[in-house]
Amino acid sequence: MIMRRTSRRILGLRWSFLLVVFISLSPLVQIARADGGIVIFQRASPSFTITLFSTEMPLRPGPADLSVLLEQPDGHSPILDAQVFIELEHEAGMMIRAEATRSQARNKLLYCSLINLPAAGHWKIRLHIKRGDTSAEVLSDLMVAAPQPVLLSHWELIAVPPIIIILFILNQWLRRTFNKPGVSL
């Protein structure tokens, strides 16, 4: 009877420990991302399939890494010899134009541009794509959220030391509990 209670207690402590570990690590796991970041939209035109990626979502004022993947509409093979122009228009009338190139991208299948978004709010994004005599234009809405407070934007880094301290305390408590005479794992 005593052995059963002890083994149940040990099993319960082990599951509690695993639960604490999983709960503490779950906020540190990022959301699933595509190769160029998070998919903002994907549109099909007669000559291209166009996918726009961003490194973060929601976008915030400051530098924004926007990447475009161009594919053949029938076979989904990447198009590597096009010109991609990005045009952003803020609701207040502010306009930003940039060219996305493969030389700026880490993934050479993408056309990338680092754009400085000066303000939060509703933006219209227009992609102009040219390849030889073929061209396409895609228009979409883009929401840029307000900037985050500094502490909130770096909460993952701030949370790591307390998590490590709590895990260390839990480790020491478990060692003391199971190092008593008569208790074995």
C-alpha positions as CSV (number, residue, x, y, z in Angstrom):
1,M,0.0,0.0,0.0
2,I,2.8,2.4,0.9
3,M,4.7,1.5,-2.3
4,R,1.6,2.2,-4.4
5,R,1.1,5.7,-2.9
6,T,4.8,6.5,-3.3
7,S,4.8,5.4,-6.9
8,R,1.6,7.4,-7.6
9,R,3.2,10.4,-6.0
10,I,6.4,10.0,-8.1
11,L,4.3,9.5,-11.2
12,G,2.3,12.6,-10.4
13,L,5.4,14.7,-9.7
14,R,6.9,13.6,-13.0
15,W,3.8,14.6,-14.9
16,S,3.7,17.9,-13.0
17,F,7.3,18.5,-14.0
18,L,6.6,17.8,-17.6
19,L,3.5,20.0,-17.6
20,V,5.5,22.9,-16.1
21,V,8.3,22.4,-18.7
22,F,5.8,22.4,-21.6
23,I,3.8,25.4,-20.3
24,S,7.0,27.4,-19.8
25,L,8.4,26.6,-23.3
26,S,5.1,27.0,-25.2
27,P,5.3,30.8,-25.5
28,L,8.8,30.6,-26.8
29,V,7.8,28.5,-29.8
30,Q,7.2,30.8,-32.8
31,I,4.2,30.3,-35.1
32,A,4.8,28.3,-38.2
33,R,6.4,30.3,-41.0
34,A,7.0,29.9,-44.6
35,D,10.5,30.3,-46.0
36,G,10.1,34.0,-46.5
37,G,8.0,34.6,-43.4
38,I,4.3,34.8,-42.9
39,V,2.0,34.7,-46.0
40,I,0.1,38.0,-46.3
41,F,-1.7,37.0,-49.4
42,Q,-1.6,34.9,-52.5
43,R,-3.2,35.9,-55.8
44,A,-3.4,34.3,-59.2
45,S,-3.3,36.2,-62.4
46,P,-3.3,34.7,-65.9
47,S,0.5,34.8,-66.2
48,F,1.7,34.5,-62.5
49,T,0.8,33.2,-59.1
50,I,1.9,35.9,-56.7
51,T,2.6,35.3,-53.0
52,L,3.5,38.1,-50.6
53,F,5.4,37.3,-47.4
54,S,6.4,39.4,-44.4
55,T,8.8,38.5,-41.6
56,E,6.3,39.5,-38.9
57,M,2.6,39.8,-38.5
58,P,1.1,42.3,-37.8
59,L,3.4,44.7,-39.5
60,R,4.5,47.6,-37.3
61,P,6.1,51.0,-38.1
62,G,9.8,50.7,-38.9
63,P,11.7,48.4,-41.2
64,A,9.5,45.7,-42.9
65,D,10.9,42.9,-44.9
66,L,8.5,42.1,-47.7
67,S,9.2,39.2,-50.0
68,V,7.4,38.1,-53.2
69,L,7.3,34.6,-54.7
70,L,6.4,34.4,-58.4
71,E,5.3,31.1,-59.8
72,Q,4.0,29.8,-63.1
73,P,0.2,29.4,-62.7
74,D,0.1,26.0,-64.3
75,G,3.2,24.1,-62.9
76,H,4.1,26.2,-59.8
77,S,7.7,26.5,-60.9
78,P,9.4,29.7,-59.7
79,I,9.9,32.6,-62.0
80,L,13.4,34.0,-61.5
81,D,13.7,36.6,-64.3
82,A,11.0,39.2,-63.5
83,Q,11.0,42.7,-62.2
84,V,8.9,43.3,-59.1
85,F,7.9,46.8,-57.9
86,I,6.1,47.4,-54.6
87,E,4.0,50.5,-54.1
88,L,2.5,51.3,-50.7
89,E,-0.1,54.0,-50.2
90,H,-1.2,55.2,-46.7
91,E,-4.7,56.3,-46.0
92,A,-3.4,59.8,-45.4
93,G,-1.9,59.9,-48.9
94,M,1.7,59.0,-48.1
95,M,3.3,56.9,-50.9
96,I,6.3,54.5,-50.8
97,R,7.8,52.9,-53.8
98,A,10.5,50.2,-53.9
99,E,11.9,47.5,-56.1
100,A,12.0,44.0,-54.8
101,T,15.1,42.1,-56.0
102,R,16.4,38.6,-55.6
103,S,19.9,40.0,-54.6
104,Q,18.4,41.3,-51.4
105,A,16.8,38.0,-50.5
106,R,18.4,35.2,-48.5
107,N,16.1,32.7,-50.3
108,K,17.0,33.3,-54.0
109,L,13.6,32.1,-55.1
110,L,12.1,35.3,-53.6
111,Y,12.1,38.9,-54.6
112,C,12.8,40.9,-51.4
113,S,12.6,44.6,-50.4
114,L,13.3,46.2,-47.0
115,I,10.8,49.0,-46.7
116,N,10.6,51.5,-43.8
117,L,7.0,51.9,-42.8
118,P,6.7,55.4,-41.2
119,A,3.2,55.2,-39.8
120,A,0.6,52.8,-38.5
121,G,-2.8,52.5,-40.2
122,H,-4.4,51.2,-43.3
123,W,-2.2,50.9,-46.3
124,K,-2.9,49.7,-49.9
125,I,-0.2,47.6,-51.4
126,R,0.2,47.3,-55.1
127,L,2.6,44.8,-56.7
128,H,3.7,45.5,-60.3
129,I,5.3,42.5,-62.0
130,K,7.0,42.6,-65.4
131,R,8.5,39.7,-67.3
132,G,9.4,40.3,-70.9
133,D,6.1,41.4,-72.6
134,T,4.0,40.0,-69.8
135,S,2.9,42.1,-66.8
136,A,0.5,41.8,-63.9
137,E,-0.7,44.1,-61.1
138,V,-2.1,43.0,-57.7
139,L,-3.8,45.3,-55.2
140,S,-4.5,44.4,-51.6
141,D,-5.1,46.0,-48.2
142,L,-2.4,46.0,-45.6
143,M,-2.8,46.8,-41.9
144,V,0.2,48.3,-40.0
145,A,-0.4,48.1,-36.3
146,A,0.7,50.6,-33.7
147,P,4.3,50.2,-32.4
148,Q,4.6,47.9,-29.4
149,P,6.1,49.1,-26.1
150,V,9.7,48.0,-25.7
151,L,9.1,45.7,-22.8
152,L,6.3,44.0,-24.6
153,S,8.2,43.6,-27.8
154,H,11.0,41.8,-26.0
155,W,9.0,39.8,-23.5
156,E,10.5,36.5,-24.6
157,L,14.0,37.6,-23.6
158,I,12.7,39.0,-20.3
159,A,10.8,35.8,-19.5
160,V,13.7,33.4,-19.9
161,P,15.7,34.1,-16.7
162,P,12.6,33.7,-14.4
163,I,11.7,30.4,-16.1
164,I,15.2,29.1,-15.7
165,I,15.2,30.1,-12.0
166,I,11.8,28.4,-11.4
167,L,13.0,25.2,-13.2
168,F,16.2,25.3,-11.0
169,I,14.1,25.6,-7.8
170,L,11.8,22.8,-9.0
171,N,14.8,20.6,-9.7
172,Q,16.3,21.3,-6.2
173,W,13.0,20.6,-4.5
174,L,12.5,17.3,-6.4
175,R,16.1,16.3,-5.5
176,R,15.5,17.0,-1.8
177,T,12.2,15.2,-1.9
178,F,13.6,12.0,-3.5
179,N,16.9,12.0,-1.6
180,K,15.1,11.2,1.6
181,P,15.7,7.7,3.0
182,G,13.1,5.2,1.8
183,V,12.1,7.1,-1.4
184,S,13.5,5.9,-4.7
185,L,12.8,6.7,-8.3
